[in-house]
Amino acid sequence: MQAFQQFQHDMAQHLRDPHHTRRPAGVPRRRMAVYNELLFNNICGFVDSCFPVSRQLLGEARWRRLCRTFYRDWPLHTPWFREIPRELVRYLSEDRIAQPLPRWLPDLARYEWAELAVDVMAVNVSAHDAQGDMMQRPVLLNPARMDVTSPWPVHRIGLQWQPRQPQPTFLVVFRDAQLDVQFSEINAVTARVLALLETGLTGQQALAQLAQDMAHPDPPALQSFGEQLLISLREQGVLLGTLK
Amino acid sequence: MALTPLNRAGLGFRRELIPALQQGVPPEIGFFEIAPENWAGMGGRSARTLRAFTERFPFVCHGLSLSLGGAGPLNEDLVRRTRDFMREHGMGLFTEHLSWCADDSHLYDLLPIPMTEEAVRWTAERIARVQDILGMRIGVENASTYIAPPGAEMTEPEFVRAVVEQADCLLHLDVNNIYVNSRNFGFDPHAYLYQLPLARTCYVHVAGHFVEDDGLVIDTHGSEVIDPVWQLLQAVYLQIGHVVPTCLERDFNIPDLHTLAQEVAHIAHLQREATAVAQRRAA
């Protein structure tokens, strides 16, 4: 390490953990305080706006403490500011945080982040036929989409209600043709159909596979129910049509 | 895409201003500036909105995350993606800060580089590499700082000059940063200005700042530009002898577009004035 980098190292350590590290040599207290405040406020600014519900439910003091340990402990390799909230979600999911947090918080944060992520997601939409026969042709899922699968009903969590018991929840967060972000709650069967379609199956193939998985007593009935389901998902914008 | 000349006054492009800008861009605004870290690689409404503006107006690309003076490897992927982003939107000028913001992990703000010979070489090499990847010279901006890192082997203007000369890059001059530092470290901003390699100036920033109760000046970009900063800008134009594209930065307490346009108009006014002086001198 070159001499000037020793200073940078000391300064970085102190900025990440001002309460447990020494101020870099030669830096006045008042001036260092300016940097500590500026940098911590800055990182809080990037995450606060993405997680309004999580922040409100934790309360300001606990939320700030979480932001502090995030900035201190989590390696932030991304130069893209919009990815800082994603890093907080990953930090929460690693489950190595000493601070006691609600069990559903990592999932709630992931759900809140999904809105931002889908809003700005850069996607290539494959050539497709919006009116194609989804039973006969491989189906194109909306690529501007995140499937949020959680043991908690994260979309219902708020100040008025927080879950005590897990309740498996399947949500699709997607960008519609008007570029607005939409949320759709689906059930386990629909989630399974989407997963099968994503592997490149036709609607018919996916539903046949599903009937087999479920040992369904009446596969033709499942096919006709399934076709309606696909049409409804296409109307919502979760599916875009058939691949060309 | 043809690059429109930038020799005018511009404004930092911010999401908060978009609804007003969509109603009409004031004629005073000759170009916009954006940070690739905020806009590159996005899809959806953001991308569509930006495209609608870059098709009609020139844009300057002003980076925040490259950490030119930082330890750890240069993020060449960021440079390449910035290059692609600039091509996509027809941008012909890239500038970054003479500062650091990361070691192997980002701190997301601009920090002062110790002004040593080693740091000059280190930073200049990284700038040169960025220029190689981008295939153009870049502008490097003098930073605002609140501390003077210990062990300095030269003054700040000497440091700036050494870096830009070794890297053979251009100078992005921030006159508000000079003013902020002059207040916080007690020097004459005009004397400082004339020590900089002004002939290499490719781009200028002006902004407002905040004065704390104890007199410390914080570079917030959160208020209007004050007269001493306008005077510095005037001095820059007169010294350089030709007009340099100049951007008003406003990042906090953002007023309405009309108010900002008046400040941009003042930049344009100073540019016209300086041009007239230069013509009289030449005559």
Chai-1 contact restraints between the chains, C-beta under 6 A:
chainA,res_idxA,chainB,res_idxB,connection_type,confidence,min_distance_angstrom,max_distance_angstrom,comment,restraint_id
A,Q2,B,E118,contact,1.0,0.0,6.0,A-B,restraint_1
A,F4,B,P114,contact,1.0,0.0,6.0,A-B,restraint_2
A,F4,B,T116,contact,1.0,0.0,6.0,A-B,restraint_3
A,F4,B,E118,contact,1.0,0.0,6.0,A-B,restraint_4
A,F4,B,A119,contact,1.0,0.0,6.0,A-B,restraint_5
A,Q5,B,A71,contact,1.0,0.0,6.0,A-B,restraint_6
A,F7,B,P114,contact,1.0,0.0,6.0,A-B,restraint_7
A,F7,B,P149,contact,1.0,0.0,6.0,A-B,restraint_8
A,Q8,B,A71,contact,1.0,0.0,6.0,A-B,restraint_9
A,A12,B,D103,contact,1.0,0.0,6.0,A-B,restraint_10
A,L15,B,L107,contact,1.0,0.0,6.0,A-B,restraint_11
A,G26,B,P150,contact,1.0,0.0,6.0,A-B,restraint_12
A,V27,B,I147,contact,1.0,0.0,6.0,A-B,restraint_13
A,R31,B,Y146,contact,1.0,0.0,6.0,A-B,restraint_14
A,R31,B,I147,contact,1.0,0.0,6.0,A-B,restraint_15
A,V34,B,Y146,contact,1.0,0.0,6.0,A-B,restraint_16
A,L38,B,D109,contact,1.0,0.0,6.0,A-B,restraint_17
A,L39,B,L107,contact,1.0,0.0,6.0,A-B,restraint_18
A,L39,B,D109,contact,1.0,0.0,6.0,A-B,restraint_19
A,N42,B,Y108,contact,1.0,0.0,6.0,A-B,restraint_20
A,N42,B,D109,contact,1.0,0.0,6.0,A-B,restraint_21
A,I43,B,Y108,contact,1.0,0.0,6.0,A-B,restraint_22
A,P75,B,S105,contact,1.0,0.0,6.0,A-B,restraint_23
A,L76,B,S105,contact,1.0,0.0,6.0,A-B,restraint_24
A,L76,B,H106,contact,1.0,0.0,6.0,A-B,restraint_25
A,P79,B,E37,contact,1.0,0.0,6.0,A-B,restraint_26
A,P79,B,S65,contact,1.0,0.0,6.0,A-B,restraint_27
A,P79,B,N75,contact,1.0,0.0,6.0,A-B,restraint_28
A,P79,B,L78,contact,1.0,0.0,6.0,A-B,restraint_29
A,W80,B,E37,contact,1.0,0.0,6.0,A-B,restraint_30
A,F81,B,E37,contact,1.0,0.0,6.0,A-B,restraint_31
A,D119,B,G44,contact,1.0,0.0,6.0,A-B,restraint_32
A,V120,B,M42,contact,1.0,0.0,6.0,A-B,restraint_33
A,V120,B,G44,contact,1.0,0.0,6.0,A-B,restraint_34
A,V120,B,S46,contact,1.0,0.0,6.0,A-B,restraint_35
A,M121,B,G43,contact,1.0,0.0,6.0,A-B,restraint_36
A,A122,B,G41,contact,1.0,0.0,6.0,A-B,restraint_37
A,A122,B,M42,contact,1.0,0.0,6.0,A-B,restraint_38
A,A122,B,G43,contact,1.0,0.0,6.0,A-B,restraint_39
A,V123,B,G43,contact,1.0,0.0,6.0,A-B,restraint_40
A,R175,B,G44,contact,1.0,0.0,6.0,A-B,restraint_41
A,L179,B,G44,contact,1.0,0.0,6.0,A-B,restraint_42
A,L179,B,R45,contact,1.0,0.0,6.0,A-B,restraint_43
